[in-house]
Amino acid sequence: MNSHQKKIACAFRFLAVLLCIYPGVQLITVVIFLLMGGQFLHLLVGVIPWLLIAAILYFSSDFLARCVVGRSDE
């Protein structure tokens, strides 16, 4: 992978981490309310898709960078 592809892959990983901020905060809120005896399990339905998208984006960042830049061998 050349340096341009590495920069693009790093950008995809950074985007994945940013995508984890919102569901992470919401997940912490759900856990706190559950510990206090609340019924907030329905909020998990909104968290799980965000975390899945972020995980897919993070772990496929090298592949996505190659798709964006093209396959050049260096």
Secondary structure per residue as TSV (DSSP state, phi and psi in degrees):
chain	resnum	aa	ss	phi	psi
A	1	M	-	360.0	130.4
A	2	N	-	-82.2	177.5
A	3	S	H	-67.5	-33.9
A	4	H	H	-66.4	-40.7
A	5	Q	H	-65.5	-37.3
A	6	K	H	-64.8	-38.2
A	7	K	H	-66.0	-41.9
A	8	I	H	-65.6	-42.4
A	9	A	H	-62.3	-39.1
A	10	C	H	-64.2	-38.9
A	11	A	H	-64.4	-40.7
A	12	F	H	-64.4	-39.7
A	13	R	H	-65.4	-40.1
A	14	F	H	-63.1	-41.3
A	15	L	H	-62.5	-39.5
A	16	A	H	-63.5	-40.1
A	17	V	H	-65.9	-40.3
A	18	L	H	-62.7	-37.2
A	19	L	H	-66.5	-21.7
A	20	C	H	-82.4	-14.7
A	21	I	H	-65.4	-51.5
A	22	Y	H	-61.0	-53.9
A	23	P	H	-66.7	-28.3
A	24	G	H	-65.0	-44.2
A	25	V	H	-65.3	-42.1
A	26	Q	H	-65.5	-37.9
A	27	L	H	-64.9	-40.9
A	28	I	H	-62.7	-41.0
A	29	T	H	-62.1	-42.6
A	30	V	H	-62.2	-43.8
A	31	V	H	-63.2	-42.0
A	32	I	H	-62.7	-45.1
A	33	F	H	-67.7	-33.6
A	34	L	H	-67.0	-38.8
A	35	L	H	-65.9	-28.1
A	36	M	T	-86.4	0.5
A	37	G	T	94.1	12.7
A	38	G	-	-82.0	166.5
A	39	Q	-	-111.6	78.2
A	40	F	-	-117.6	27.5
A	41	L	G	-64.9	-25.3
A	42	H	G	-64.3	-21.4
A	43	L	G	-69.6	-24.4
A	44	L	H	-64.5	-28.2
A	45	V	H	-62.7	-32.5
A	46	G	H	-79.8	-20.3
A	47	V	H	-85.1	-41.0
A	48	I	H	-60.0	-45.2
A	49	P	H	-62.3	-37.6
A	50	W	H	-61.9	-43.6
A	51	L	H	-67.7	-36.8
A	52	L	H	-65.3	-44.3
A	53	I	H	-61.7	-43.6
A	54	A	H	-64.3	-40.5
A	55	A	H	-66.3	-42.9
A	56	I	H	-63.3	-43.7
A	57	L	H	-63.9	-41.3
A	58	Y	H	-66.4	-48.2
A	59	F	H	-79.4	-14.4
A	60	S	T	-107.0	16.1
A	61	S	H	-63.2	-38.2
A	62	D	H	-64.5	-43.6
A	63	F	H	-63.1	-44.3
A	64	L	H	-63.8	-37.7
A	65	A	H	-64.6	-39.4
A	66	R	H	-66.1	-35.9
A	67	C	H	-68.0	-38.7
A	68	V	H	-72.3	-45.5
A	69	V	H	-86.2	-35.8
A	70	G	-	109.1	164.8
A	71	R	-	-92.5	99.5
A	72	S	-	-119.9	136.0
A	73	D	-	-96.9	124.3
A	74	E	-	-133.1	360.0
